[in-house]
Every structure is written in C-alpha cells, then in structure tokens.
Amino acid sequence: MATETVAKPRTSARVHVQKFGTFLSGMIMPNIGAFIAWGIITALFIEKGWLPVPQLGGFGETDGKPNIGLVGPMITYLLPLLIGYTGGKMVYDVRGGVVGAIGTMGVIVGAGIPMFIGAMIMGPLGGWTMKKIDSLWDGKIRPGFEMLVNNFSAGIWGALLAMLGFYAVAPVVSGFSAGAGNVVQFLVNNGLLPLTSIFIEPAKVLFLNNAINHGVLTPLGVQQSLEQGKSILFLLEANPGPGLGILLAYMFFGKGAAKASAPGAAIIHFLGGIHEIYFPYVLMRPLLILAAIAGGMTGIATLAVTGAGLVAPAAPGSIFAVLAQTSRDSYLGVILAVLLATAASFLVASVIMKTTKHSDEGDLNAATSRMEEMKGKKSSVSSHLTGAGAGVGTAVMAGPIKNIVFACDAGMGSSAMGASVLRNKIKAAGFPDVKVTNSAIANLSDTYDVVVTHQDLTERAKPSTSSAAHFSVDNFMNSPRYDEIVDLVRESNTDGGTSDAGATAEPDAGTSGGAAAAGAAGVGAGAAAAAGRGAHAADAPAAGQAEILARESVILTGTATTRDAAIDEAGRLLLARGAVDQGYIDAMHEREESVSTYMGSFLAIPHGTNAAKDHIRKSAVSVIRYPQGIDWNGKEVKFVVGIAGVNNEHLHILSSIAKVFTNKEQVARLEAASSVDEVLELFGKVNA
C-alpha cells in the first residue's frame, strides 16, 4: 500500500521493534492477574512472608513429606502455560493456543526453571505452525471427518512440539537466561545497574520498552524472585517517579495548556499507572529526557543500596500496584526509590525549563500526535492532553460543509457502507446537496471538509487531508459520531458558513482544532466526484450492472465457526462465481488483520486490501448467514457479506445492505428469512 511504503524507510526499524515489543506485551498483559495472584500468595505465605503457611508457601514438611505449596508450581507451570496459550491464541485462535501450551510444557520440563522466554517462543510457534498445517487440507476434508482430523492433527503436532521444546529449545533458552542473569548480577555487583536507565527511559518515550521489559526483565525478575523472594528488575521500568518529577516541573514552570493539563496528567500517571501520558511533555522539550534518566538512575541506585525489590511485576505502573507487589522487607527502600526518583527528575527538569527558552503554547497537541504516531495507535489518555484548557476539542468550520469522504484501506466495502449510512442521515436532516463519498486512503486528497475513518486508520488519513475535520469511528453502522457529523453539517450550513459546532472531532496535529480550510469548501462537484470515486454511485445501480448478488452466492446457514473460516467461506463463493482469484481471498485475511471489517448490527463485510484489486475479475457480492453467531474479534456476527468490486458496480447493493442493517425490523426479517428469495428481496436485488 502506498502510504505504508512511503513511511517504511524512515520508521521500519523502530516500528519492527515496537511490533515485537507489543506482541510480547500481548502475551504477558492478559495474564497479569495471574502474576498478581502469585505475587500475593508469595508475599503472604512463604517462609519470610507476612503469614507463613508451610503447606501454601512450600517450605517445611507435613507428615514427613516436603511441602510443595502453591508458589513453586504456579511459577513453574501455571504462568508459563498461560503465556504459551495466550501466544498461540494470538496467532491462531483457541486451536493455536492449545498447541502452543502443549509445546510450552516440553520447554518447562526440559529446563526445570520458570520458562517465560521459552513460553514466548513455543506459544506463537505452536499457533503459527498449526495454522500452516491446517491450511494444507482446508476445504479438503470429507464432511463428518472434520473433528477426527482436527483433533488428531493437533495432538500429533503438539506432541512433536513438546519434544522439540524439551530437547532443542529448553537448553538454548536456559543458556540465554543464565547468561542474561550473569550480566545483571555483574551490573549489580559493580554498581552499574543504574546505567540501564540511559536506555530504558528513552525507550519508554519511544514505546520501545515492551521488548526489553516483557522480553528480558520480567522473565529474569521472576526467576530472581523465586530464588531470593524479590527482584529489583521489576522496578527498573515501572517506577513512576521519573515521570512524576517531569509533570511536577510543568506544574510549577510550564506555560499554557501544558501547565494547565499537568496536574491531571500527574494523577493519571502516578495513581492510574498510565505512564504514556507524560511522554508528550518530554517530546515538547526533548532535553527533558535527561530528567527522566536522572530520576531512573536515582531510583535504581536507591533500590540497590537498600536491597529492596518487588515480588512480582507491577502492572500498570501505579504507585498502588508497586506497593501491592513490594516485598515485606522492602517498603522503605521502594518508597524511597520512588520519592528520590521524583525529586531528582523534578530538579533536573526544573533547571532545564528555567534555563532554556521555549514556548509550550500550542505544542501539546502536536507532541501528543507525535506520541500517537510512534505508538502506532490512538492513546487512551490523549483526550486529557488535547482537551486541556478548553474542555473538549471542537470542530470549527470556516464555511459550509459540501464534501464529506468516508475512507478505508481499499475504498471498497467498509467506506462504502459507512458512506451510505451517513449519506442517508444527512439527507434525512435536510441537506441533500452535501456530497458523501467513499475512497481508499491512498486516493485521498486535501479537497474535503470532513474525513471519516475507522479509528485505526485516522492517522494514515490525516497527512493527505490536513485541512479537514477528522472523525474516528469504531462502528460503521451505528456510530454515534454520525449524529455529531450531522449536527456539524446543520450548524455549518445554516449559519452562513461559520459556527462553533458541538461535535467533538478528533484533534488534527496539522490544523487548529481540525478546522477545515475555506478553500476546501469551494471544491467543484467534478473534483469531488473524481476524488471520491463516484459521489453518489451507491444511490442508483451502475450502468451495465448484472448479477452482482446472485442466488447461488447466498447461503442461509454457513458452516464456519471462526472468523477466518467465515472469511474463507465468503471468499470461496466469490471464487466460484469467477469474480476473484485465490490471491484476493488471501488479501481478505490481510485486510482483517490490519483493521476489522465488523460493521455493527451483527454484520461483517470482509474484502481485500487496496493492493489486491488486480485479483478482482468482476464485481460480486456473497451473503452468508450464521444463525448461531460467530466470534469476530470479540463481537458477535450473524451475517457475513463478502465483497469484490470493480469501479462502483457493487455500491448499489451495499447501499441496500446498509439500509437493511440500520433498520432493526429489517434485520429481524433477515434473521427469520427461510428462503434465498426473501434475502434477495430485502436487499432489493431479485435475479431472474
């Protein structure tokens, strides 16, 4: 895709590390509750705990037999198996998770020590290899033999993976763990551990810390905690002191929006544990990374001198989580580490802010946008920063709204459906002259007043549409943002072209409050139609359109039970029609991995990426109903509409589908339909 290709030369190395770290974090974070449970049991019941219980803590004997307890088995078996299962499930759903857990067991037994790194290898490996094996006979198994083949293939391959883990992976990971542990011990013995802050603190701001924290520090910390009852490694990255010191400096010496938002950010950071909220403040003044490093080094040095540590990871990095996981003999050291880290960071940040000339006015939004670009997605706390000083960001239009574009990756399915829904709402509000088009993100130009995208695509759309107001949605069919856009149109188009709309638009780093330029409002109809690839093509059948939705492409009871299988089933119907080749079905899966095609109202519309249009031979639509529903990225889907479109030939059908799925009565009729003709009639396309 053009947008990604352009960005790759500048950011590929950082993005790859981010993705790797995010993947590692994805295996650890869902299981943090189990880590906390283990930490509580360890802190309470081990021999040096608050309430020593031999049977639970695993020390002493009962009736002449050594007590096993909960601490050892949980850390040796439960936590690695959970990580292995999660890693496999991330790659290939539950089936991949089961095979990943089987492979992880081989590493556990082969190593004899907590195998977190081994689990992070075997889990995804098990899921990926099982997915590849299943693809070899996908669609080739005779009906009635699916369960037999699936169970035996998973069992046989899982057994082989367990042996691979036992004989090959376990020795390698054990050697790595021993070597890494020796390096850490060397740093501790020589008083060099604080120097790790030189790398850790900048990595945090650049969102590169997950690879270090979850890939190395957490596994080594758990091993150290098992042997010594605590570990300093858990607090190398999680100490909230450095970030708090920077925010305090902004509270005293900052200016404008940065100073106004700092107190709230400090509360979210210190009490809520969401450290990313202070990253934009560092990005505004890059020299402040020195303050973060000074705070981190001070905190680590304090922990080393006092011999303090945590019994388990503190996640999120809230002071409450830190204290909850603090070892019984380490409260003084941990509290001092946080306080002194805060003080050191505050002092250095204060000096920098007082001795350097810099205006914080207007920079916070830009810094927040840069932070989100580095993160690769919307920050959960950015609204606090971008809304500081003004309550909420409002879209202020410089003139009447004439052109709205709904953009997605391919400009074929999601955007067409969303544009149809929004177009109908704007017409119903009495503004039929407002053009609502759809487009691929790669084809966008800065000629629109309003740009609507899925929330995961907004940052990609902004560079080429910097003068537009941007709205992000997560539900294509029933998003509340559509009503906000209608209100914005009503305000802008009835007050002579200037108004302060009540709609809350996504802030745009390149404009003031996402304002649309006055020139954009004057774009001619021809230009809008060209950029939007057919402004109102969805309102009427395209010339020469025939058999876009055929009777043989409608299935009332689908056989798939998973998202990926449903995509395959919808794609095979398109393939059988001669509308696409196999490469398009692969692109449908690629599209789903980047941005979900779940639309709301039990509907998903899988389709290929923008780059896959060469695999389309003619326009076609397939419709499959799943009465029992299937899981679609955590959402229930009962209707899957596969799409392959040439030019705008398929948009009339999508418009009909959109009208059905925005009407609860029509959806109910579709659920109760007993014949293909009823479905075709509802979609307004009965074939002869």
ABEGO torsion letter per residue (X at the ends): XAAAAAAAAAAAAAAAAAAAAAAAAAAAAAAAAAAAAAAAAAAAABAABABBBAAAAGBEBBGGBBBAEAAAAAAAAAAAAAAAAAAAAAABEAAAAAAAAAAAAAAAAAAGBBBAAAAAAAAAAAAAAAAAAAAAABGABBBGAAAAAAAAAAAAAAAAAAAAAAAAAAAAAAAAAAAAAAAAAAAAAAGAAAAAAAAAAAAAAAGAAAAAAAAAAAAAAAAAAAAAGBBAAAAAAABAAAAAAAAAAAAAABBEAAAAAAAAAAAAAAAAGBAAAAAAAAAABAAAAAAAAAAAAAAAAAAAAAGBBBABBBOBABAAAAAAABBAAAAAAAAAAAAAAAAAAAAAAAAAAAABBBBABGAAAAAAAAAAAAAGBBBAAAAAAAABGAGBBBBBBABBBABBBBBBAAGAAAAAAAAAAAAAAAAAAGBAABBBBBBBAAABBBABABBBBBAAAAAAAAAABAABBBBBBABAAABAAAAAAAAAAAAAAAAGGBBBBABBBBBBAABBGGBBBAAAAABBAAAAAAAAGGAAAAABBBBGBBGABBAAABBABBABABAAAAAAAAAAAAAAAGABBAAAAAAAAAAAAABBABAEGGBBBBBBBAAAAAABABBBBBBBBBAAEBBBGGBBBABBBBBBBBEAAAAAAAAAAAAAAABAAAAAAAAABABAAAAAAAAGBBBX
